[in-house]
Amino acid sequence: MEEDYIRVINITMFGVISWGLIFILLRRIFSNYSFDFSTRIVSALHATVAVILATLTIQDWSCPVCPTGSMSTIQQMETMAFSLSYMTYDLICSNFVQLLSIDNAVHHSICILGFVAGLCSREIVAALWIGEISTPFLNLRVILKEIGYRDTDLNLTADDNNVDQNKNTVR
């Protein structure tokens, strides 16, 4: 049991460093784009891999969250550690673009606390799967706008802000 937690800590530390290196590499590749563009690519990459890993750890597809309250497997804990490393990296990275955003810091801190609580209780990998399944699409709309697909059918399909809430008209 103790070696499981040592493994989780190692994955988390290695992950924070890896996410940082991925971001630096993306900033060099996409130097003509914004800081936010690179962070969104890293976010979409994390969410995609997290959903895949969470999907691979589901033990019974007839009831993916059964048995309720069951202990997470080591693979599920590794998946949670993978996402904990991303949230930790993102909390650090987001403070480089702005001095300190209280709402962002609170959001990341709560997420980190949730992941740590989940790792301690070993029960919540299904929440990760549900929470991250939409993240790639969330980031795709910003990425498409920045690479030149603003106001195209592809961007409008991905963009959840294409309907004006007050007038119910498409922009």
Biotite code that builds the C-alpha atoms (Angstrom):
import biotite.structure as struc

atoms = struc.array([
    struc.Atom([0.000, 0.000, 0.000], chain_id="A", res_id=1, res_name="MET", atom_name="CA", element="C"),
    struc.Atom([2.771, 2.425, 0.904], chain_id="A", res_id=2, res_name="GLU", atom_name="CA", element="C"),
    struc.Atom([4.569, 1.681, -2.367], chain_id="A", res_id=3, res_name="GLU", atom_name="CA", element="C"),
    struc.Atom([1.355, 2.674, -4.199], chain_id="A", res_id=4, res_name="ASP", atom_name="CA", element="C"),
    struc.Atom([1.542, 6.142, -2.667], chain_id="A", res_id=5, res_name="TYR", atom_name="CA", element="C"),
    struc.Atom([5.258, 6.441, -3.421], chain_id="A", res_id=6, res_name="ILE", atom_name="CA", element="C"),
    struc.Atom([4.449, 5.573, -7.042], chain_id="A", res_id=7, res_name="ARG", atom_name="CA", element="C"),
    struc.Atom([1.686, 8.218, -7.090], chain_id="A", res_id=8, res_name="VAL", atom_name="CA", element="C"),
    struc.Atom([4.060, 10.857, -5.701], chain_id="A", res_id=9, res_name="ILE", atom_name="CA", element="C"),
    struc.Atom([6.707, 9.952, -8.299], chain_id="A", res_id=10, res_name="ASN", atom_name="CA", element="C"),
    struc.Atom([4.184, 10.125, -11.150], chain_id="A", res_id=11, res_name="ILE", atom_name="CA", element="C"),
    struc.Atom([2.963, 13.492, -9.900], chain_id="A", res_id=12, res_name="THR", atom_name="CA", element="C"),
    struc.Atom([6.454, 15.003, -9.635], chain_id="A", res_id=13, res_name="MET", atom_name="CA", element="C"),
    struc.Atom([7.545, 13.567, -12.995], chain_id="A", res_id=14, res_name="PHE", atom_name="CA", element="C"),
    struc.Atom([4.284, 14.796, -14.535], chain_id="A", res_id=15, res_name="GLY", atom_name="CA", element="C"),
    struc.Atom([4.679, 18.392, -13.344], chain_id="A", res_id=16, res_name="VAL", atom_name="CA", element="C"),
    struc.Atom([8.147, 18.516, -14.906], chain_id="A", res_id=17, res_name="ILE", atom_name="CA", element="C"),
    struc.Atom([6.936, 16.815, -18.099], chain_id="A", res_id=18, res_name="SER", atom_name="CA", element="C"),
    struc.Atom([3.989, 19.195, -18.547], chain_id="A", res_id=19, res_name="TRP", atom_name="CA", element="C"),
    struc.Atom([6.359, 22.114, -18.148], chain_id="A", res_id=20, res_name="GLY", atom_name="CA", element="C"),
    struc.Atom([8.714, 20.709, -20.777], chain_id="A", res_id=21, res_name="LEU", atom_name="CA", element="C"),
    struc.Atom([5.819, 20.017, -23.167], chain_id="A", res_id=22, res_name="ILE", atom_name="CA", element="C"),
    struc.Atom([4.658, 23.607, -22.729], chain_id="A", res_id=23, res_name="PHE", atom_name="CA", element="C"),
    struc.Atom([8.151, 24.989, -23.410], chain_id="A", res_id=24, res_name="ILE", atom_name="CA", element="C"),
    struc.Atom([8.414, 22.832, -26.533], chain_id="A", res_id=25, res_name="LEU", atom_name="CA", element="C"),
    struc.Atom([4.999, 24.004, -27.758], chain_id="A", res_id=26, res_name="LEU", atom_name="CA", element="C"),
    struc.Atom([5.908, 27.656, -27.119], chain_id="A", res_id=27, res_name="ARG", atom_name="CA", element="C"),
    struc.Atom([8.960, 27.200, -29.354], chain_id="A", res_id=28, res_name="ARG", atom_name="CA", element="C"),
    struc.Atom([7.005, 25.384, -32.079], chain_id="A", res_id=29, res_name="ILE", atom_name="CA", element="C"),
    struc.Atom([4.107, 27.850, -31.997], chain_id="A", res_id=30, res_name="PHE", atom_name="CA", element="C"),
    struc.Atom([6.087, 30.994, -31.215], chain_id="A", res_id=31, res_name="SER", atom_name="CA", element="C"),
    struc.Atom([3.835, 33.069, -33.497], chain_id="A", res_id=32, res_name="ASN", atom_name="CA", element="C"),
    struc.Atom([0.824, 32.248, -31.343], chain_id="A", res_id=33, res_name="TYR", atom_name="CA", element="C"),
    struc.Atom([-0.125, 33.413, -27.874], chain_id="A", res_id=34, res_name="SER", atom_name="CA", element="C"),
    struc.Atom([0.824, 32.012, -24.492], chain_id="A", res_id=35, res_name="PHE", atom_name="CA", element="C"),
    struc.Atom([-2.835, 31.026, -24.062], chain_id="A", res_id=36, res_name="ASP", atom_name="CA", element="C"),
    struc.Atom([-2.731, 29.056, -27.326], chain_id="A", res_id=37, res_name="PHE", atom_name="CA", element="C"),
    struc.Atom([0.077, 26.847, -26.017], chain_id="A", res_id=38, res_name="SER", atom_name="CA", element="C"),
    struc.Atom([-1.563, 26.379, -22.615], chain_id="A", res_id=39, res_name="THR", atom_name="CA", element="C"),
    struc.Atom([-4.794, 25.335, -24.329], chain_id="A", res_id=40, res_name="ARG", atom_name="CA", element="C"),
    struc.Atom([-2.974, 22.742, -26.429], chain_id="A", res_id=41, res_name="ILE", atom_name="CA", element="C"),
    struc.Atom([-1.379, 21.332, -23.271], chain_id="A", res_id=42, res_name="VAL", atom_name="CA", element="C"),
    struc.Atom([-4.803, 21.342, -21.580], chain_id="A", res_id=43, res_name="SER", atom_name="CA", element="C"),
    struc.Atom([-6.444, 19.543, -24.502], chain_id="A", res_id=44, res_name="ALA", atom_name="CA", element="C"),
    struc.Atom([-3.593, 17.010, -24.570], chain_id="A", res_id=45, res_name="LEU", atom_name="CA", element="C"),
    struc.Atom([-4.011, 16.380, -20.842], chain_id="A", res_id=46, res_name="HIS", atom_name="CA", element="C"),
    struc.Atom([-7.785, 15.990, -21.085], chain_id="A", res_id=47, res_name="ALA", atom_name="CA", element="C"),
    struc.Atom([-7.549, 13.624, -24.048], chain_id="A", res_id=48, res_name="THR", atom_name="CA", element="C"),
    struc.Atom([-4.965, 11.391, -22.384], chain_id="A", res_id=49, res_name="VAL", atom_name="CA", element="C"),
    struc.Atom([-6.810, 11.553, -19.034], chain_id="A", res_id=50, res_name="ALA", atom_name="CA", element="C"),
    struc.Atom([-10.057, 10.381, -20.641], chain_id="A", res_id=51, res_name="VAL", atom_name="CA", element="C"),
    struc.Atom([-8.222, 7.563, -22.442], chain_id="A", res_id=52, res_name="ILE", atom_name="CA", element="C"),
    struc.Atom([-6.466, 6.469, -19.243], chain_id="A", res_id=53, res_name="LEU", atom_name="CA", element="C"),
    struc.Atom([-9.685, 6.679, -17.209], chain_id="A", res_id=54, res_name="ALA", atom_name="CA", element="C"),
    struc.Atom([-11.505, 4.702, -19.905], chain_id="A", res_id=55, res_name="THR", atom_name="CA", element="C"),
    struc.Atom([-8.836, 1.992, -19.819], chain_id="A", res_id=56, res_name="LEU", atom_name="CA", element="C"),
    struc.Atom([-9.190, 1.638, -16.038], chain_id="A", res_id=57, res_name="THR", atom_name="CA", element="C"),
    struc.Atom([-12.949, 0.984, -16.025], chain_id="A", res_id=58, res_name="ILE", atom_name="CA", element="C"),
    struc.Atom([-13.383, -2.554, -14.774], chain_id="A", res_id=59, res_name="GLN", atom_name="CA", element="C"),
    struc.Atom([-17.015, -3.224, -15.713], chain_id="A", res_id=60, res_name="ASP", atom_name="CA", element="C"),
    struc.Atom([-18.587, -1.355, -18.636], chain_id="A", res_id=61, res_name="TRP", atom_name="CA", element="C"),
    struc.Atom([-22.084, -2.521, -17.717], chain_id="A", res_id=62, res_name="SER", atom_name="CA", element="C"),
    struc.Atom([-21.739, -0.259, -14.659], chain_id="A", res_id=63, res_name="CYS", atom_name="CA", element="C"),
    struc.Atom([-18.641, 1.960, -14.997], chain_id="A", res_id=64, res_name="PRO", atom_name="CA", element="C"),
    struc.Atom([-19.004, 3.450, -11.499], chain_id="A", res_id=65, res_name="VAL", atom_name="CA", element="C"),
    struc.Atom([-19.850, 0.169, -9.741], chain_id="A", res_id=66, res_name="CYS", atom_name="CA", element="C"),
    struc.Atom([-19.461, -1.004, -7.150], chain_id="A", res_id=67, res_name="PRO", atom_name="CA", element="C"),
    struc.Atom([-20.123, 2.315, -5.475], chain_id="A", res_id=68, res_name="THR", atom_name="CA", element="C"),
    struc.Atom([-17.475, 3.136, -2.914], chain_id="A", res_id=69, res_name="GLY", atom_name="CA", element="C"),
    struc.Atom([-15.045, 0.495, -4.146], chain_id="A", res_id=70, res_name="SER", atom_name="CA", element="C"),
    struc.Atom([-11.328, 1.077, -3.775], chain_id="A", res_id=71, res_name="MET", atom_name="CA", element="C"),
    struc.Atom([-9.472, 2.398, -6.814], chain_id="A", res_id=72, res_name="SER", atom_name="CA", element="C"),
    struc.Atom([-6.964, 0.141, -8.501], chain_id="A", res_id=73, res_name="THR", atom_name="CA", element="C"),
    struc.Atom([-3.325, 1.176, -8.802], chain_id="A", res_id=74, res_name="ILE", atom_name="CA", element="C"),
    struc.Atom([-3.989, 2.012, -12.482], chain_id="A", res_id=75, res_name="GLN", atom_name="CA", element="C"),
    struc.Atom([-6.818, 4.340, -11.441], chain_id="A", res_id=76, res_name="GLN", atom_name="CA", element="C"),
    struc.Atom([-4.581, 5.968, -8.833], chain_id="A", res_id=77, res_name="MET", atom_name="CA", element="C"),
    struc.Atom([-1.893, 6.469, -11.486], chain_id="A", res_id=78, res_name="GLU", atom_name="CA", element="C"),
    struc.Atom([-4.490, 8.128, -13.708], chain_id="A", res_id=79, res_name="THR", atom_name="CA", element="C"),
    struc.Atom([-5.468, 10.447, -10.868], chain_id="A", res_id=80, res_name="MET", atom_name="CA", element="C"),
    struc.Atom([-1.789, 11.237, -10.228], chain_id="A", res_id=81, res_name="ALA", atom_name="CA", element="C"),
    struc.Atom([-1.406, 12.035, -13.933], chain_id="A", res_id=82, res_name="PHE", atom_name="CA", element="C"),
    struc.Atom([-4.182, 14.640, -13.641], chain_id="A", res_id=83, res_name="SER", atom_name="CA", element="C"),
    struc.Atom([-2.916, 15.917, -10.308], chain_id="A", res_id=84, res_name="LEU", atom_name="CA", element="C"),
    struc.Atom([0.414, 16.617, -11.995], chain_id="A", res_id=85, res_name="SER", atom_name="CA", element="C"),
    struc.Atom([-1.348, 18.548, -14.755], chain_id="A", res_id=86, res_name="TYR", atom_name="CA", element="C"),
    struc.Atom([-3.381, 20.678, -12.315], chain_id="A", res_id=87, res_name="MET", atom_name="CA", element="C"),
    struc.Atom([-0.241, 21.457, -10.325], chain_id="A", res_id=88, res_name="THR", atom_name="CA", element="C"),
    struc.Atom([1.650, 22.407, -13.505], chain_id="A", res_id=89, res_name="TYR", atom_name="CA", element="C"),
    struc.Atom([-1.282, 24.550, -14.696], chain_id="A", res_id=90, res_name="ASP", atom_name="CA", element="C"),
    struc.Atom([-1.511, 26.395, -11.370], chain_id="A", res_id=91, res_name="LEU", atom_name="CA", element="C"),
    struc.Atom([2.175, 27.258, -11.659], chain_id="A", res_id=92, res_name="ILE", atom_name="CA", element="C"),
    struc.Atom([1.998, 28.075, -15.392], chain_id="A", res_id=93, res_name="CYS", atom_name="CA", element="C"),
    struc.Atom([-1.083, 30.269, -15.105], chain_id="A", res_id=94, res_name="SER", atom_name="CA", element="C"),
    struc.Atom([0.751, 32.547, -12.681], chain_id="A", res_id=95, res_name="ASN", atom_name="CA", element="C"),
    struc.Atom([3.360, 33.338, -15.345], chain_id="A", res_id=96, res_name="PHE", atom_name="CA", element="C"),
    struc.Atom([0.827, 35.005, -17.631], chain_id="A", res_id=97, res_name="VAL", atom_name="CA", element="C"),
    struc.Atom([-0.726, 37.160, -14.929], chain_id="A", res_id=98, res_name="GLN", atom_name="CA", element="C"),
    struc.Atom([0.448, 38.195, -11.497], chain_id="A", res_id=99, res_name="LEU", atom_name="CA", element="C"),
    struc.Atom([-2.177, 36.307, -9.522], chain_id="A", res_id=100, res_name="LEU", atom_name="CA", element="C"),
    struc.Atom([-5.691, 35.511, -10.519], chain_id="A", res_id=101, res_name="SER", atom_name="CA", element="C"),
    struc.Atom([-7.607, 34.703, -7.346], chain_id="A", res_id=102, res_name="ILE", atom_name="CA", element="C"),
    struc.Atom([-10.390, 32.816, -9.158], chain_id="A", res_id=103, res_name="ASP", atom_name="CA", element="C"),
    struc.Atom([-7.873, 30.742, -11.134], chain_id="A", res_id=104, res_name="ASN", atom_name="CA", element="C"),
    struc.Atom([-5.788, 30.026, -8.024], chain_id="A", res_id=105, res_name="ALA", atom_name="CA", element="C"),
    struc.Atom([-8.887, 28.987, -6.072], chain_id="A", res_id=106, res_name="VAL", atom_name="CA", element="C"),
    struc.Atom([-10.107, 26.772, -8.951], chain_id="A", res_id=107, res_name="HIS", atom_name="CA", element="C"),
    struc.Atom([-6.761, 24.986, -9.286], chain_id="A", res_id=108, res_name="HIS", atom_name="CA", element="C"),
    struc.Atom([-6.312, 24.647, -5.525], chain_id="A", res_id=109, res_name="SER", atom_name="CA", element="C"),
    struc.Atom([-9.750, 23.072, -5.146], chain_id="A", res_id=110, res_name="ILE", atom_name="CA", element="C"),
    struc.Atom([-9.067, 20.702, -8.043], chain_id="A", res_id=111, res_name="CYS", atom_name="CA", element="C"),
    struc.Atom([-5.714, 19.726, -6.518], chain_id="A", res_id=112, res_name="ILE", atom_name="CA", element="C"),
    struc.Atom([-7.367, 19.186, -3.138], chain_id="A", res_id=113, res_name="LEU", atom_name="CA", element="C"),
    struc.Atom([-10.036, 17.049, -4.824], chain_id="A", res_id=114, res_name="GLY", atom_name="CA", element="C"),
    struc.Atom([-7.431, 14.904, -6.565], chain_id="A", res_id=115, res_name="PHE", atom_name="CA", element="C"),
    struc.Atom([-5.472, 14.453, -3.329], chain_id="A", res_id=116, res_name="VAL", atom_name="CA", element="C"),
    struc.Atom([-8.695, 13.543, -1.474], chain_id="A", res_id=117, res_name="ALA", atom_name="CA", element="C"),
    struc.Atom([-9.557, 11.097, -4.244], chain_id="A", res_id=118, res_name="GLY", atom_name="CA", element="C"),
    struc.Atom([-6.132, 9.521, -4.070], chain_id="A", res_id=119, res_name="LEU", atom_name="CA", element="C"),
    struc.Atom([-6.408, 9.193, -0.303], chain_id="A", res_id=120, res_name="CYS", atom_name="CA", element="C"),
    struc.Atom([-9.891, 7.678, -0.455], chain_id="A", res_id=121, res_name="SER", atom_name="CA", element="C"),
    struc.Atom([-9.108, 5.785, -3.693], chain_id="A", res_id=122, res_name="ARG", atom_name="CA", element="C"),
    struc.Atom([-12.665, 6.124, -5.022], chain_id="A", res_id=123, res_name="GLU", atom_name="CA", element="C"),
    struc.Atom([-13.099, 8.794, -7.711], chain_id="A", res_id=124, res_name="ILE", atom_name="CA", element="C"),
    struc.Atom([-11.523, 7.998, -11.086], chain_id="A", res_id=125, res_name="VAL", atom_name="CA", element="C"),
    struc.Atom([-14.985, 7.994, -12.699], chain_id="A", res_id=126, res_name="ALA", atom_name="CA", element="C"),
    struc.Atom([-15.301, 11.672, -11.748], chain_id="A", res_id=127, res_name="ALA", atom_name="CA", element="C"),
    struc.Atom([-12.092, 12.391, -13.651], chain_id="A", res_id=128, res_name="LEU", atom_name="CA", element="C"),
    struc.Atom([-13.472, 10.649, -16.740], chain_id="A", res_id=129, res_name="TRP", atom_name="CA", element="C"),
    struc.Atom([-16.731, 12.596, -16.591], chain_id="A", res_id=130, res_name="ILE", atom_name="CA", element="C"),
    struc.Atom([-15.037, 15.907, -15.799], chain_id="A", res_id=131, res_name="GLY", atom_name="CA", element="C"),
    struc.Atom([-12.440, 15.762, -18.551], chain_id="A", res_id=132, res_name="GLU", atom_name="CA", element="C"),
    struc.Atom([-14.450, 14.359, -21.469], chain_id="A", res_id=133, res_name="ILE", atom_name="CA", element="C"),
    struc.Atom([-15.497, 17.836, -22.642], chain_id="A", res_id=134, res_name="SER", atom_name="CA", element="C"),
    struc.Atom([-12.211, 19.675, -22.091], chain_id="A", res_id=135, res_name="THR", atom_name="CA", element="C"),
    struc.Atom([-10.664, 19.008, -25.536], chain_id="A", res_id=136, res_name="PRO", atom_name="CA", element="C"),
    struc.Atom([-13.727, 20.559, -27.189], chain_id="A", res_id=137, res_name="PHE", atom_name="CA", element="C"),
    struc.Atom([-13.611, 23.531, -24.816], chain_id="A", res_id=138, res_name="LEU", atom_name="CA", element="C"),
    struc.Atom([-10.033, 24.257, -25.842], chain_id="A", res_id=139, res_name="ASN", atom_name="CA", element="C"),
    struc.Atom([-10.585, 23.467, -29.528], chain_id="A", res_id=140, res_name="LEU", atom_name="CA", element="C"),
    struc.Atom([-12.762, 26.533, -30.033], chain_id="A", res_id=141, res_name="ARG", atom_name="CA", element="C"),
    struc.Atom([-10.026, 28.893, -28.796], chain_id="A", res_id=142, res_name="VAL", atom_name="CA", element="C"),
    struc.Atom([-7.318, 27.075, -30.747], chain_id="A", res_id=143, res_name="ILE", atom_name="CA", element="C"),
    struc.Atom([-9.349, 27.206, -33.982], chain_id="A", res_id=144, res_name="LEU", atom_name="CA", element="C"),
    struc.Atom([-9.910, 30.955, -33.607], chain_id="A", res_id=145, res_name="LYS", atom_name="CA", element="C"),
    struc.Atom([-6.243, 31.653, -33.091], chain_id="A", res_id=146, res_name="GLU", atom_name="CA", element="C"),
    struc.Atom([-5.009, 29.599, -36.039], chain_id="A", res_id=147, res_name="ILE", atom_name="CA", element="C"),
    struc.Atom([-7.325, 31.436, -38.419], chain_id="A", res_id=148, res_name="GLY", atom_name="CA", element="C"),
    struc.Atom([-10.630, 29.583, -38.377], chain_id="A", res_id=149, res_name="TYR", atom_name="CA", element="C"),
    struc.Atom([-12.592, 32.378, -36.670], chain_id="A", res_id=150, res_name="ARG", atom_name="CA", element="C"),
    struc.Atom([-16.196, 32.620, -37.944], chain_id="A", res_id=151, res_name="ASP", atom_name="CA", element="C"),
    struc.Atom([-15.881, 29.513, -40.125], chain_id="A", res_id=152, res_name="THR", atom_name="CA", element="C"),
    struc.Atom([-18.401, 26.659, -39.952], chain_id="A", res_id=153, res_name="ASP", atom_name="CA", element="C"),
    struc.Atom([-15.802, 24.536, -38.142], chain_id="A", res_id=154, res_name="LEU", atom_name="CA", element="C"),
    struc.Atom([-15.193, 27.197, -35.479], chain_id="A", res_id=155, res_name="ASN", atom_name="CA", element="C"),
    struc.Atom([-18.889, 27.998, -35.066], chain_id="A", res_id=156, res_name="LEU", atom_name="CA", element="C"),
    struc.Atom([-19.585, 24.291, -34.536], chain_id="A", res_id=157, res_name="THR", atom_name="CA", element="C"),
    struc.Atom([-17.005, 24.099, -31.750], chain_id="A", res_id=158, res_name="ALA", atom_name="CA", element="C"),
    struc.Atom([-17.782, 27.502, -30.239], chain_id="A", res_id=159, res_name="ASP", atom_name="CA", element="C"),
    struc.Atom([-20.389, 27.522, -27.491], chain_id="A", res_id=160, res_name="ASP", atom_name="CA", element="C"),
    struc.Atom([-20.547, 31.334, -27.647], chain_id="A", res_id=161, res_name="ASN", atom_name="CA", element="C"),
    struc.Atom([-21.947, 31.560, -31.183], chain_id="A", res_id=162, res_name="ASN", atom_name="CA", element="C"),
    struc.Atom([-25.500, 32.278, -30.037], chain_id="A", res_id=163, res_name="VAL", atom_name="CA", element="C"),
    struc.Atom([-26.173, 35.707, -28.583], chain_id="A", res_id=164, res_name="ASP", atom_name="CA", element="C"),
    struc.Atom([-27.973, 35.054, -25.309], chain_id="A", res_id=165, res_name="GLN", atom_name="CA", element="C"),
    struc.Atom([-30.055, 38.245, -25.506], chain_id="A", res_id=166, res_name="ASN", atom_name="CA", element="C"),
    struc.Atom([-31.178, 38.102, -29.145], chain_id="A", res_id=167, res_name="LYS", atom_name="CA", element="C"),
    struc.Atom([-30.984, 34.330, -29.835], chain_id="A", res_id=168, res_name="ASN", atom_name="CA", element="C"),
    struc.Atom([-29.252, 35.006, -33.144], chain_id="A", res_id=169, res_name="THR", atom_name="CA", element="C"),
    struc.Atom([-26.186, 33.364, -34.569], chain_id="A", res_id=170, res_name="VAL", atom_name="CA", element="C"),
    struc.Atom([-23.148, 35.654, -34.701], chain_id="A", res_id=171, res_name="ARG", atom_name="CA", element="C"),
])
